[in-house]
Amino acid sequence: MADDRITSTREGNLEAPTRHALDWKNPQFYDPAALEAEMERVFHICHGCRRCVSLCQAFPTLFDLVDESSTMEVDGVAKSDYAKVVDQCYLCDLCYQTKCPYVPPHPWNVDFPHVMLRAKAAAHQRGETNLSAKILSSTTAVGKFATIPVVVEVVNAANRSGIGRKLLEKTLGVDADARVPTYTSKTARKRLKNLDGSGDVQPAGRTRGRVAIFATCYCNFSLPEPVEDLAAVLRHNGIAVKLIEREVCCGMPKLELGDLASVEKYKQQNIPVLAAAIRDGWDISATIPSCVLMFKQELPLMFPDDEDVQLVKRHIFDPFEYLWQRHQAGLLKTQFPNPLGKIAYHAPCHQRVQNIGPKTRDVLALVPGTEIQMIERCSGHDGTYGVKTKTYAFSRKIAKPVETRVEQFAPAHFASDCPMAASHIAHGLHDKPPAESPIGLLRKAYGI
């Protein structure tokens, strides 16, 4: 009995963190009383710990509510104020992966991001999601419309004009000072439509030497260059490359909204195509860490019994994770005619929580004449959080430490694997230096 008592109250964990499946189809998942009880339990543990206070705005919001309550404990916080904490969580998962000592298998079983996701899903089911949030998270539909020839010029012109930005702020709640993406009618899928996947195939480690690229909404419609760069680097290293036959949004924007039914709809469109490619001998990669994480972690936790989902989980790779696997097998070309100098490299949250290590840094460090300053802090962007009027000021505050580190290092290049994070940080730096992609820098080092 004494041992059990010690185990149940011990500080921290010696075991590797694990994660429970998301029981999102259970009616109890959405029950208001059960949800409030779980939020109060987790908030009480967080209040007694406070390790995560510097990660994002969710924890300062919670602790301020507690400290300003009549009891100065969680029981003094009005249940109606719990939503204020939920609104500030953008599911980066860093608290779970890097800070919390009470995650499973600890008996206290704290999974703060999943409690916040549960609260978002319950609010969405109650019909509390506003129209602007639904539109902003519909990345495939918005991207297809915005990249129609002629329409694309109108959209980009409106996004560059003060009047257009004020209108966007009023209608969709996008802050007039936030940087928004431009769109291109020459999408990644159009630019790379002739990739035929030809070439010799040499497996190595977990890689099979054939990569089908998931282009992603953001890169396909707004920033095709990283997809082109990834294809060029892979082909340079003797890896057969093609695009996935067809795709829709990975579902991450809808997940962050709590719209789990839409996540399932996207999953039903993407997973059969990805699984078929894998069974044909292809590995999968994508240039947005959030998309890779969606298939690696979030969908497997939502659909733990779906064999195709688990198959995709095993065969999708971060680009630099893939390249490092090839390097360990002696198959990565390391003749780099172009040094890169000083690089300030921001490691995005959704890449860090993949538990693959700093593979981007490790690959770029192979380039002679290159010095890398790695910055492991959140950019504060996270899709819509970094552009919405309600949260834009908080996102800038979260990004400031990253911007300061970049300025202090005075690099020749600034890059992040997440192009949205990179753009957000570069915006705060007034584009001095401008944002670049690590895979683009690697292509530059290769001179291809």
DODREN-892775 format. One line per field, with one value per residue (C-alpha): y, z, x; residue in three letters; residue number from 0. Coordinates in steps of 0.5 Angstrom, whole numbers, plus 500, padded with zeros to 3 digits. Layout:
BEGIN
y: Y, ... $
z: Z, ... $
x: X, ... $
residu: ALA, ... $
num: NUM, ... $
***
This chain:
BEGIN
y: 500, 505, 504, 505, 511, 514, 512, 516, 522, 522, 528, 527, 521, 516, 512, 515, 519, 515, 518, 515, 515, 520, 517, 523, 518, 517, 521, 522, 526, 532, 531, 538, 536, 531, 536, 541, 536, 534, 541, 543, 537, 538, 546, 544, 540, 546, 551, 547, 546, 552, 550, 552, 559, 561, 557, 560, 565, 559, 558, 565, 566, 560, 563, 570, 567, 563, 569, 574, 569, 570, 563, 564, 556, 553, 552, 560, 560, 561, 555, 560, 563, 556, 558, 564, 558, 554, 560, 561, 554, 552, 545, 546, 540, 543, 543, 535, 534, 538, 541, 537, 532, 528, 526, 518, 513, 518, 516, 523, 522, 530, 531, 538, 539, 533, 537, 543, 539, 536, 543, 546, 540, 540, 548, 546, 541, 546, 551, 556, 556, 563, 563, 567, 561, 556, 560, 561, 553, 551, 551, 547, 551, 558, 556, 553, 559, 564, 561, 561, 566, 573, 572, 571, 578, 581, 577, 579, 586, 586, 583, 588, 594, 598, 598, 591, 589, 593, 589, 583, 585, 587, 581, 575, 578, 578, 583, 588, 588, 581, 578, 574, 569, 571, 566, 563, 560, 556, 552, 546, 541, 545, 546, 539, 535, 532, 528, 521, 517, 514, 512, 507, 505, 503, 502, 504, 503, 505, 509, 505, 510, 512, 519, 521, 528, 531, 538, 541, 547, 552, 550, 548, 555, 560, 557, 552, 553, 548, 543, 544, 544, 538, 534, 537, 535, 528, 527, 529, 524, 518, 518, 517, 522, 524, 527, 524, 522, 527, 530, 535, 539, 534, 536, 540, 547, 543, 539, 546, 548, 542, 540, 533, 531, 535, 532, 525, 527, 529, 523, 519, 522, 522, 516, 511, 515, 515, 508, 505, 509, 506, 499, 500, 502, 509, 513, 519, 526, 533, 540, 543, 539, 540, 536, 530, 531, 530, 523, 521, 523, 526, 521, 515, 517, 519, 512, 507, 501, 504, 499, 504, 510, 506, 504, 512, 513, 508, 511, 518, 522, 529, 531, 532, 526, 522, 525, 523, 516, 516, 519, 514, 509, 513, 515, 522, 526, 531, 535, 542, 547, 553, 554, 557, 562, 563, 560, 562, 556, 556, 549, 549, 546, 541, 538, 538, 534, 528, 526, 525, 530, 536, 533, 539, 542, 536, 535, 543, 542, 537, 543, 546, 553, 553, 555, 554, 557, 553, 556, 552, 556, 557, 562, 564, 563, 557, 558, 562, 564, 569, 573, 573, 580, 577, 573, 577, 581, 575, 572, 577, 577, 570, 571, 576, 572, 568, 575, 577, 571, 572, 579, 577, 572, 577, 571, 571, 566, 565, 559, 555, 548, 551, 557, 560, 561, 563, 569, 571, 571, 575, 580, 582, 583, 587, 582, 583, 577, 575, 568, 562, 554, 549, 545, 551, 552, 545, 546, 552, 549, 543, 548, 545 $
z: 500, 502, 495, 491, 495, 493, 486, 486, 488, 486, 482, 475, 471, 469, 464, 457, 455, 452, 449, 450, 444, 443, 445, 441, 439, 446, 448, 455, 451, 450, 457, 460, 467, 466, 461, 467, 472, 468, 466, 474, 475, 470, 472, 479, 478, 473, 478, 483, 478, 473, 469, 463, 464, 459, 453, 451, 453, 456, 462, 464, 463, 467, 473, 473, 473, 479, 483, 482, 484, 491, 494, 490, 488, 482, 486, 486, 478, 475, 470, 465, 465, 463, 456, 456, 457, 452, 447, 448, 447, 439, 441, 439, 444, 447, 454, 453, 450, 454, 460, 464, 469, 470, 463, 462, 464, 471, 475, 474, 467, 465, 457, 457, 450, 449, 455, 451, 444, 448, 450, 443, 440, 445, 444, 436, 437, 441, 435, 438, 432, 428, 421, 420, 424, 419, 413, 415, 417, 410, 407, 401, 399, 400, 396, 390, 390, 391, 386, 380, 374, 375, 382, 385, 382, 386, 392, 393, 391, 396, 401, 400, 400, 407, 405, 403, 410, 414, 410, 412, 419, 420, 416, 418, 424, 421, 424, 419, 421, 421, 415, 410, 405, 398, 393, 386, 380, 379, 384, 387, 383, 377, 377, 379, 375, 370, 376, 374, 380, 375, 377, 381, 388, 393, 400, 406, 414, 414, 407, 401, 396, 393, 396, 394, 396, 400, 397, 403, 402, 404, 400, 394, 394, 397, 397, 392, 392, 398, 395, 388, 393, 396, 389, 387, 393, 393, 386, 386, 392, 387, 390, 386, 387, 385, 388, 391, 386, 390, 396, 401, 407, 412, 417, 422, 422, 423, 429, 432, 431, 435, 428, 429, 424, 418, 420, 419, 412, 410, 413, 409, 403, 404, 408, 402, 397, 402, 404, 397, 395, 401, 399, 392, 395, 396, 403, 404, 406, 406, 407, 413, 420, 422, 416, 418, 425, 423, 420, 425, 431, 431, 426, 429, 436, 433, 429, 433, 430, 423, 419, 414, 418, 422, 416, 414, 421, 420, 413, 413, 414, 416, 410, 414, 418, 411, 409, 415, 414, 408, 410, 416, 410, 406, 401, 402, 397, 401, 396, 397, 393, 396, 404, 407, 413, 419, 419, 425, 425, 428, 430, 429, 435, 431, 428, 435, 438, 433, 437, 431, 434, 430, 424, 420, 424, 423, 415, 414, 419, 414, 409, 410, 412, 415, 423, 425, 431, 433, 436, 440, 442, 439, 434, 436, 429, 429, 423, 425, 432, 429, 424, 428, 431, 438, 439, 434, 440, 444, 438, 437, 444, 444, 437, 441, 444, 437, 434, 439, 438, 431, 431, 436, 432, 426, 421, 413, 413, 417, 416, 419, 417, 418, 413, 416, 423, 418, 415, 422, 425, 419, 419, 426, 424, 418, 413, 416, 414, 410, 411, 408, 408, 410, 404, 400, 403, 402, 395, 395, 398, 393, 387, 384 $
x: 500, 506, 509, 502, 502, 509, 507, 501, 504, 511, 514, 515, 516, 522, 518, 518, 511, 506, 499, 492, 487, 482, 476, 472, 466, 464, 458, 461, 467, 462, 458, 459, 459, 465, 469, 468, 471, 476, 478, 478, 482, 488, 488, 489, 495, 498, 496, 501, 506, 507, 513, 509, 508, 513, 510, 504, 498, 494, 498, 498, 491, 490, 494, 492, 484, 487, 491, 485, 480, 477, 480, 486, 485, 482, 475, 475, 475, 468, 467, 465, 472, 475, 473, 478, 484, 481, 481, 489, 491, 493, 495, 502, 503, 510, 507, 506, 512, 517, 515, 510, 512, 505, 504, 502, 504, 504, 498, 496, 495, 495, 494, 493, 493, 488, 483, 483, 482, 476, 473, 474, 470, 465, 464, 464, 459, 454, 455, 459, 464, 463, 463, 470, 473, 470, 472, 479, 480, 477, 484, 483, 477, 480, 486, 482, 478, 484, 488, 484, 487, 484, 481, 488, 490, 484, 485, 493, 491, 486, 491, 496, 491, 490, 482, 482, 486, 481, 475, 478, 479, 472, 469, 474, 477, 484, 488, 490, 497, 498, 502, 497, 500, 500, 497, 499, 496, 502, 501, 506, 502, 502, 509, 511, 505, 511, 514, 514, 517, 522, 529, 533, 531, 535, 532, 536, 534, 526, 527, 525, 528, 521, 518, 511, 510, 504, 504, 500, 495, 499, 505, 501, 497, 502, 509, 510, 518, 519, 516, 520, 526, 524, 523, 530, 534, 531, 532, 539, 540, 538, 531, 525, 520, 513, 507, 501, 496, 491, 490, 486, 487, 491, 486, 490, 486, 480, 483, 485, 478, 475, 471, 473, 467, 471, 478, 474, 472, 479, 482, 477, 479, 487, 488, 486, 490, 496, 496, 495, 502, 505, 503, 506, 512, 512, 514, 511, 513, 511, 514, 509, 511, 504, 501, 507, 505, 497, 499, 504, 500, 493, 490, 493, 490, 483, 483, 487, 484, 484, 490, 491, 492, 497, 500, 501, 504, 509, 511, 511, 517, 519, 524, 530, 528, 528, 535, 538, 536, 539, 546, 546, 546, 552, 547, 546, 551, 555, 559, 557, 560, 556, 557, 551, 555, 551, 544, 539, 534, 528, 525, 518, 513, 510, 516, 520, 514, 515, 521, 526, 531, 534, 535, 534, 540, 544, 543, 545, 551, 554, 555, 562, 563, 556, 554, 548, 544, 538, 532, 527, 522, 515, 513, 506, 503, 500, 495, 490, 492, 498, 493, 486, 485, 483, 490, 495, 498, 499, 502, 507, 509, 510, 515, 519, 524, 525, 526, 531, 535, 536, 538, 543, 546, 546, 546, 546, 540, 534, 530, 524, 521, 514, 514, 508, 512, 518, 514, 511, 518, 521, 515, 517, 524, 522, 525, 532, 533, 528, 525, 527, 526, 531, 530, 531, 538, 540, 538, 543, 548, 548, 548, 542 $
residu: MET, ALA, ASP, ASP, ARG, ILE, THR, SER, THR, ARG, GLU, GLY, ASN, LEU, GLU, ALA, PRO, THR, ARG, HIS, ALA, LEU, ASP, TRP, LYS, ASN, PRO, GLN, PHE, TYR, ASP, PRO, ALA, ALA, LEU, GLU, ALA, GLU, MET, GLU, ARG, VAL, PHE, HIS, ILE, CYS, HIS, GLY, CYS, ARG, ARG, CYS, VAL, SER, LEU, CYS, GLN, ALA, PHE, PRO, THR, LEU, PHE, ASP, LEU, VAL, ASP, GLU, SER, SER, THR, MET, GLU, VAL, ASP, GLY, VAL, ALA, LYS, SER, ASP, TYR, ALA, LYS, VAL, VAL, ASP, GLN, CYS, TYR, LEU, CYS, ASP, LEU, CYS, TYR, GLN, THR, LYS, CYS, PRO, TYR, VAL, PRO, PRO, HIS, PRO, TRP, ASN, VAL, ASP, PHE, PRO, HIS, VAL, MET, LEU, ARG, ALA, LYS, ALA, ALA, ALA, HIS, GLN, ARG, GLY, GLU, THR, ASN, LEU, SER, ALA, LYS, ILE, LEU, SER, SER, THR, THR, ALA, VAL, GLY, LYS, PHE, ALA, THR, ILE, PRO, VAL, VAL, VAL, GLU, VAL, VAL, ASN, ALA, ALA, ASN, ARG, SER, GLY, ILE, GLY, ARG, LYS, LEU, LEU, GLU, LYS, THR, LEU, GLY, VAL, ASP, ALA, ASP, ALA, ARG, VAL, PRO, THR, TYR, THR, SER, LYS, THR, ALA, ARG, LYS, ARG, LEU, LYS, ASN, LEU, ASP, GLY, SER, GLY, ASP, VAL, GLN, PRO, ALA, GLY, ARG, THR, ARG, GLY, ARG, VAL, ALA, ILE, PHE, ALA, THR, CYS, TYR, CYS, ASN, PHE, SER, LEU, PRO, GLU, PRO, VAL, GLU, ASP, LEU, ALA, ALA, VAL, LEU, ARG, HIS, ASN, GLY, ILE, ALA, VAL, LYS, LEU, ILE, GLU, ARG, GLU, VAL, CYS, CYS, GLY, MET, PRO, LYS, LEU, GLU, LEU, GLY, ASP, LEU, ALA, SER, VAL, GLU, LYS, TYR, LYS, GLN, GLN, ASN, ILE, PRO, VAL, LEU, ALA, ALA, ALA, ILE, ARG, ASP, GLY, TRP, ASP, ILE, SER, ALA, THR, ILE, PRO, SER, CYS, VAL, LEU, MET, PHE, LYS, GLN, GLU, LEU, PRO, LEU, MET, PHE, PRO, ASP, ASP, GLU, ASP, VAL, GLN, LEU, VAL, LYS, ARG, HIS, ILE, PHE, ASP, PRO, PHE, GLU, TYR, LEU, TRP, GLN, ARG, HIS, GLN, ALA, GLY, LEU, LEU, LYS, THR, GLN, PHE, PRO, ASN, PRO, LEU, GLY, LYS, ILE, ALA, TYR, HIS, ALA, PRO, CYS, HIS, GLN, ARG, VAL, GLN, ASN, ILE, GLY, PRO, LYS, THR, ARG, ASP, VAL, LEU, ALA, LEU, VAL, PRO, GLY, THR, GLU, ILE, GLN, MET, ILE, GLU, ARG, CYS, SER, GLY, HIS, ASP, GLY, THR, TYR, GLY, VAL, LYS, THR, LYS, THR, TYR, ALA, PHE, SER, ARG, LYS, ILE, ALA, LYS, PRO, VAL, GLU, THR, ARG, VAL, GLU, GLN, PHE, ALA, PRO, ALA, HIS, PHE, ALA, SER, ASP, CYS, PRO, MET, ALA, ALA, SER, HIS, ILE, ALA, HIS, GLY, LEU, HIS, ASP, LYS, PRO, PRO, ALA, GLU, SER, PRO, ILE, GLY, LEU, LEU, ARG, LYS, ALA, TYR, GLY, ILE $
num: 0, 1, 2, 3, 4, 5, 6, 7, 8, 9, 10, 11, 12, 13, 14, 15, 16, 17, 18, 19, 20, 21, 22, 23, 24, 25, 26, 27, 28, 29, 30, 31, 32, 33, 34, 35, 36, 37, 38, 39, 40, 41, 42, 43, 44, 45, 46, 47, 48, 49, 50, 51, 52, 53, 54, 55, 56, 57, 58, 59, 60, 61, 62, 63, 64, 65, 66, 67, 68, 69, 70, 71, 72, 73, 74, 75, 76, 77, 78, 79, 80, 81, 82, 83, 84, 85, 86, 87, 88, 89, 90, 91, 92, 93, 94, 95, 96, 97, 98, 99, 100, 101, 102, 103, 104, 105, 106, 107, 108, 109, 110, 111, 112, 113, 114, 115, 116, 117, 118, 119, 120, 121, 122, 123, 124, 125, 126, 127, 128, 129, 130, 131, 132, 133, 134, 135, 136, 137, 138, 139, 140, 141, 142, 143, 144, 145, 146, 147, 148, 149, 150, 151, 152, 153, 154, 155, 156, 157, 158, 159, 160, 161, 162, 163, 164, 165, 166, 167, 168, 169, 170, 171, 172, 173, 174, 175, 176, 177, 178, 179, 180, 181, 182, 183, 184, 185, 186, 187, 188, 189, 190, 191, 192, 193, 194, 195, 196, 197, 198, 199, 200, 201, 202, 203, 204, 205, 206, 207, 208, 209, 210, 211, 212, 213, 214, 215, 216, 217, 218, 219, 220, 221, 222, 223, 224, 225, 226, 227, 228, 229, 230, 231, 232, 233, 234, 235, 236, 237, 238, 239, 240, 241, 242, 243, 244, 245, 246, 247, 248, 249, 250, 251, 252, 253, 254, 255, 256, 257, 258, 259, 260, 261, 262, 263, 264, 265, 266, 267, 268, 269, 270, 271, 272, 273, 274, 275, 276, 277, 278, 279, 280, 281, 282, 283, 284, 285, 286, 287, 288, 289, 290, 291, 292, 293, 294, 295, 296, 297, 298, 299, 300, 301, 302, 303, 304, 305, 306, 307, 308, 309, 310, 311, 312, 313, 314, 315, 316, 317, 318, 319, 320, 321, 322, 323, 324, 325, 326, 327, 328, 329, 330, 331, 332, 333, 334, 335, 336, 337, 338, 339, 340, 341, 342, 343, 344, 345, 346, 347, 348, 349, 350, 351, 352, 353, 354, 355, 356, 357, 358, 359, 360, 361, 362, 363, 364, 365, 366, 367, 368, 369, 370, 371, 372, 373, 374, 375, 376, 377, 378, 379, 380, 381, 382, 383, 384, 385, 386, 387, 388, 389, 390, 391, 392, 393, 394, 395, 396, 397, 398, 399, 400, 401, 402, 403, 404, 405, 406, 407, 408, 409, 410, 411, 412, 413, 414, 415, 416, 417, 418, 419, 420, 421, 422, 423, 424, 425, 426, 427, 428, 429, 430, 431, 432, 433, 434, 435, 436, 437, 438, 439, 440, 441, 442, 443, 444, 445, 446, 447 $
***
